[in-house]
Amino acid sequence: MSQKKLKMLVFSDYICPFCYIGFYRVEQLKKNYNLDVEWRPFEIHPETPKEGTELVNLPFPKEYLEMMKANIKKLADDVGVSFKLTDKLPNSRMALYLSEFARKMGKFDEFHKLVFDSYWKDGTDIGDQTLLLSLADSLGFKRKEILEYIDSEEPFNELKKSLKELRKYGINGVPTFIIGDRIVVGAQPYEVFEKVITKALEKDLVL
């Protein structure tokens, strides 16, 4: 592992399958590189009702959805994770809110993985506040503090701040990885990240 620490900024949403693949891609990279990874929230479907919606309601042809599922499976196999693709798209805002609370409590990484795995491995509805609170309970968070936080303006302000930050780079999609002065968009192969990280380290773009 390189002794130099390299900053990686990642914008993602829990309901994005390519973000989930990107999460495990980052885990692979961390085994070989000294990365300081910061995950930032990005709500890809803010228009989704609180109760969620069926995938068939999205403005995509059925053929596109089938092609996307095949692509997801191929990429998932590459990082060694299994998917449980559901027919429902949850509203991800509350999950993103609670992840920001977890960040404040110093347990972002643990909660982040719990939410991702809960949706993509277990097929649960991560738009359900009761489910999210149970995940938070497992990390020892106090419900009163969580509810006070999500009722405040702070988590929404964090979403707006993150959106503004990503658009500063001229990008509107996730996952987006900012590595040094380079940008990687999408669930790219390991070799793509390897080349970008190598270039960044060569330029000494380190902390």
C-alpha positions in Angstrom: 0.0 0.0 0.0 1.2 3.5 -0.8 2.3 5.5 2.2 0.9 8.7 0.7 -2.7 9.5 1.6 -4.9 10.5 -1.3 -8.2 12.3 -0.9 -11.2 10.8 -2.8 -14.6 12.5 -2.8 -17.5 10.4 -3.8 -21.1 11.6 -4.6 -23.7 8.9 -4.5 -27.3 7.9 -3.7 -28.4 4.7 -2.0 -31.0 3.8 -4.7 -28.4 4.0 -7.4 -27.1 0.4 -8.3 -23.9 1.8 -9.8 -23.2 3.7 -6.6 -23.5 0.4 -4.7 -21.0 -1.2 -7.1 -18.9 1.9 -6.7 -19.0 1.4 -2.9 -17.5 -2.0 -3.2 -15.0 -0.8 -5.9 -13.8 1.7 -3.3 -13.4 -1.0 -0.7 -11.2 -2.9 -3.2 -9.1 0.2 -3.8 -8.6 0.8 -0.1 -6.8 -2.5 0.2 -4.1 -1.3 -2.1 -4.1 2.5 -1.6 -4.1 4.8 1.3 -7.3 6.6 0.6 -9.1 9.2 2.6 -12.7 8.7 1.3 -15.5 11.2 1.9 -18.9 10.2 0.7 -21.3 13.0 -0.2 -25.1 12.8 -0.6 -26.8 13.2 -4.0 -30.6 12.7 -4.4 -31.1 11.3 -7.9 -34.9 11.1 -7.8 -36.2 13.9 -5.5 -39.5 13.7 -7.3 -40.1 10.1 -5.9 -43.2 10.0 -3.6 -42.4 9.4 0.1 -44.0 5.9 -0.2 -41.7 5.2 -3.2 -42.8 4.1 -6.7 -42.7 1.1 -9.0 -39.8 0.9 -11.5 -42.2 0.6 -14.3 -43.4 4.1 -13.6 -39.9 5.5 -14.4 -39.7 7.2 -17.9 -37.6 4.4 -19.4 -38.5 1.8 -22.0 -38.8 -1.7 -20.7 -36.0 -2.8 -23.0 -33.7 -0.2 -21.4 -34.5 -1.4 -17.9 -33.7 -5.0 -18.9 -30.5 -3.9 -20.5 -29.6 -1.9 -17.3 -30.3 -4.9 -15.1 -28.0 -7.1 -17.2 -25.3 -4.5 -17.0 -25.7 -4.2 -13.3 -25.3 -8.0 -12.8 -22.1 -8.0 -14.9 -20.6 -5.1 -12.9 -21.7 -6.7 -9.6 -20.0 -10.0 -10.5 -16.8 -8.0 -11.2 -16.7 -6.6 -7.7 -18.0 -9.9 -6.1 -21.3 -8.7 -4.8 -24.8 -10.2 -5.2 -27.9 -8.1 -5.9 -31.5 -8.5 -5.0 -33.1 -6.3 -7.5 -36.6 -5.2 -6.4 -39.4 -3.7 -8.6 -39.8 -0.7 -6.2 -37.8 2.5 -6.1 -37.8 4.0 -2.6 -37.5 7.6 -1.8 -33.9 8.0 -0.6 -34.1 11.4 1.1 -34.6 10.0 4.7 -31.8 7.6 4.2 -29.5 10.4 3.1 -30.7 12.5 6.1 -29.9 9.7 8.6 -26.5 9.1 7.0 -25.6 12.8 7.7 -26.7 12.3 11.3 -24.4 9.2 11.4 -21.6 11.4 10.1 -22.1 13.8 13.0 -22.0 10.9 15.4 -18.8 9.5 13.9 -20.3 6.4 12.5 -21.0 7.3 8.9 -19.1 4.4 7.4 -21.0 1.8 9.4 -24.4 3.3 8.7 -23.5 3.9 5.0 -22.8 0.2 4.5 -25.9 -0.9 6.5 -28.2 1.1 4.2 -26.6 0.0 1.0 -26.6 -3.7 2.0 -30.1 -3.4 3.4 -31.5 -2.3 0.0 -29.3 -4.1 -2.5 -28.7 -7.4 -0.7 -31.8 -7.7 1.4 -34.3 -5.9 -0.8 -35.8 -3.8 2.0 -37.6 -0.5 1.6 -35.0 2.1 2.7 -37.6 4.8 2.2 -39.4 3.4 5.3 -38.5 5.6 8.3 -39.2 2.7 10.7 -36.7 0.5 9.0 -34.1 3.3 8.9 -34.5 4.0 12.6 -34.0 0.3 13.4 -30.7 0.4 11.4 -29.8 3.4 13.4 -30.7 1.6 16.7 -28.3 -1.1 15.8 -25.5 1.5 16.0 -26.6 2.8 19.3 -28.1 6.1 18.2 -30.7 7.9 20.3 -34.0 8.2 18.5 -34.8 11.5 20.1 -31.6 13.0 18.7 -32.3 11.5 15.3 -35.8 12.9 15.1 -34.7 16.3 16.2 -32.0 16.3 13.5 -34.2 15.2 10.7 -36.9 17.8 11.7 -34.3 20.5 11.4 -33.1 22.3 8.3 -29.5 20.9 8.6 -29.9 17.7 6.6 -31.7 19.3 3.7 -29.1 22.1 3.7 -26.4 19.4 3.4 -28.2 17.9 0.3 -28.3 21.4 -1.3 -24.7 22.0 -0.5 -23.6 18.7 -2.0 -25.7 19.2 -5.1 -24.1 22.7 -5.6 -20.6 21.2 -5.1 -21.1 18.5 -7.7 -22.5 20.9 -10.2 -19.4 23.0 -9.8 -17.7 20.2 -11.7 -20.3 20.4 -14.4 -21.7 16.9 -13.5 -25.3 15.9 -12.7 -24.9 12.1 -12.3 -23.6 9.6 -9.8 -21.5 7.9 -8.8 -18.9 10.6 -9.3 -15.4 10.2 -7.9 -13.1 13.2 -7.5 -9.6 12.0 -7.1 -6.9 14.7 -7.0 -7.7 16.9 -9.9 -9.3 14.1 -11.9 -12.9 13.0 -12.2 -14.3 9.5 -12.7 -18.0 9.1 -13.5 -19.9 5.8 -13.2 -19.0 2.3 -12.0 -15.8 2.0 -13.9 -13.5 -1.1 -13.9 -10.8 -1.3 -11.3 -8.1 -0.6 -13.8 -9.6 2.9 -14.6 -9.4 3.9 -11.0 -5.9 2.4 -10.7 -4.6 4.6 -13.6 -6.2 7.7 -12.2 -4.9 7.1 -8.7 -1.4 6.4 -10.0 -1.5 9.7 -12.0 -2.7 11.6 -8.9 0.1 10.1 -6.8 2.7 10.9 -9.4 1.6 14.5 -9.3 1.8 14.4 -5.5 -1.8 15.4 -5.2 -1.9 14.2 -1.6 -3.1 15.4 1.8 
